[in-house]
Each structure stands twice: as structure tokens, then as C-alpha cells.
Amino acid sequence: MWSITLAATPGQFPDIKLLALFGTGALLLRGAGCTINDLLDQDIDPKVERTELRPIASGVLTPFQGLSFLGFQLLLGLGILLQLNNYSRILGASSLLLVFSYPLMKRLTFWPQAYLGLTFDWGALLGWSAVRGSLDPAIVFPLYISGVCWTLVYATIYAHQDKEDDLKVGVKSTALRFGDSTKEWVSGFGIACIGSLGLSGFNADLEMALLCGFDACIWAFNVADLDS
């Protein structure tokens, strides 16, 4: 949404139709990611307290039903993608590589939350290209990096809920990687988030840098109980 707004003609509101398409597309893409995650983690989810009641893990849905639902989600997503320009179609389709591979990352690296950021924040690139038909690296790459850093902030805090279960089932996370140093790492990512956001705003010739995430970063840092 931010990249669509940044790409809009100065002094004009962003395209409402495009905002609606991206809002719907984000729900579908993230939903598809959740479905893929549930399919690939059906052997792990029953062993984790927070995920044991997910539809496939609990047996409410069969894997085939999950695959069918995934196909429906992707079909709707394709309908949205086809309404964009050709550059954005290719850019949007390439994000599927991230979506399908993200659930495997917790088995391979202690940084699955970083990979989640690369996946979830792809819209920072796609939104700009949907408006302009190309990318402006000086604006969209700092915006993308800012989103990845913000994802690392909240996803790392969230990962602390599962750290005991993660150890038992043998999967990795930034919560396990950072341990007692989590708040220092999260603070660093928060600073990087704000700095990258400000750089994106500066390069877009805005009168004020985009520092909207500052209060959220401070709030998350101060109130997070990493052991609950």
C-alpha cells in the first residue's frame, strides 16, 4: 500500500481500485502461504501447542482438501495479477518462489523470519511497478528492506512463543538464534527499519521522511514479554 501511495502522482490520491486489488491480493497470497505452511508442516504442527488445532494437523481437513483450497486461492490471486501491467505480472509471479519455499526455511536456517520478511514485503516492489510499470531502486529497495526489518521485529517476538516446542521438534528460528540477546537484535532491526523507511521517503522527495513505524517499534520493544 505504501509503495502505491509513493508512486502516485504528487498531489493526488493513490488509485483506489489498485489499493483494493492489492488489499485483496495480500489476503489471498498470505492465505495461500498459510495453507502451504499447514500442508508442509502437517507432521510438525500436532507436536506444537499453538498449532495442534490447525485444520490439517487436527484432521478437520484432509491434505487433499487443503490442496484444493490452495488451488482456489491461487486461482483468485491469478485473476488479480492479470489485471496488472506485464512487468508487474512477471514480478508478482516470481514471488511464488518465496511463498512456496518459506515453510521449508525453519528446517534449514535460524533465519526463517528474515525469509518471511522477504516474502511478505514483496508488495513494496510490486505496488510501485503496478503504478509506474518499472522499479525505482532508490525508493523501493529501502522500502522493501524496511518492511523486512519490521517483519524481523514482530516475527522474532512472536517466535518466542514456540521456542520450547521448536527445540523439541528440531526446527529453527531467530528466537532460538538470538536467545537472551533478542531485545538488542530487535532494537537493531527497529533502527534499520526506521532508517530505511526514512531513506525511501527522502529519495522520493517527500517533505518529511516516512517515520510512521517509529512508535510501533518502540511499543513492541517495551511491552514484549519474550517468555510468555
MONOR-V804331 format. One record per residue. N is the residue number from 0. OMEGA is omega in whole degrees, 0 to 359 (NA if undefined). Layout:
n: <N/N>
omega: <OMEGA/OMEGA>
This chain:
n: <0/1/2/3/4/5/6/7/8/9/10/11/12/13/14/15/16/17/18/19/20/21/22/23/24/25/26/27/28/29/30/31/32/33/34/35/36/37/38/39/40/41/42/43/44/45/46/47/48/49/50/51/52/53/54/55/56/57/58/59/60/61/62/63/64/65/66/67/68/69/70/71/72/73/74/75/76/77/78/79/80/81/82/83/84/85/86/87/88/89/90/91/92/93/94/95/96/97/98/99/100/101/102/103/104/105/106/107/108/109/110/111/112/113/114/115/116/117/118/119/120/121/122/123/124/125/126/127/128/129/130/131/132/133/134/135/136/137/138/139/140/141/142/143/144/145/146/147/148/149/150/151/152/153/154/155/156/157/158/159/160/161/162/163/164/165/166/167/168/169/170/171/172/173/174/175/176/177/178/179/180/181/182/183/184/185/186/187/188/189/190/191/192/193/194/195/196/197/198/199/200/201/202/203/204/205/206/207/208/209/210/211/212/213/214/215/216/217/218/219/220/221/222/223/224/225/226/227>
omega: <181/182/175/180/179/183/182/178/181/179/179/176/176/181/183/179/180/177/179/178/181/176/178/180/179/178/181/182/179/175/177/177/177/179/177/179/180/179/183/183/184/177/182/186/180/182/182/186/184/187/187/181/175/191/182/180/182/179/178/176/176/176/179/177/177/178/179/179/177/178/178/179/182/179/176/178/178/178/177/182/182/177/180/178/186/179/182/176/179/180/180/180/181/180/180/176/177/183/184/183/183/183/180/189/181/177/189/188/174/184/178/179/175/178/175/178/178/182/185/188/177/179/177/176/187/181/179/183/179/179/189/181/178/178/170/187/183/181/189/181/174/177/178/179/177/179/179/179/178/177/178/178/187/182/177/176/179/183/179/177/188/191/178/178/178/178/181/184/174/175/189/177/175/177/177/181/185/179/183/179/186/184/177/178/181/177/179/178/177/178/179/178/182/180/180/178/178/179/177/179/179/180/177/178/175/180/178/177/182/183/183/184/186/183/180/179/180/179/182/181/187/188/186/171/189/181/180/NA>
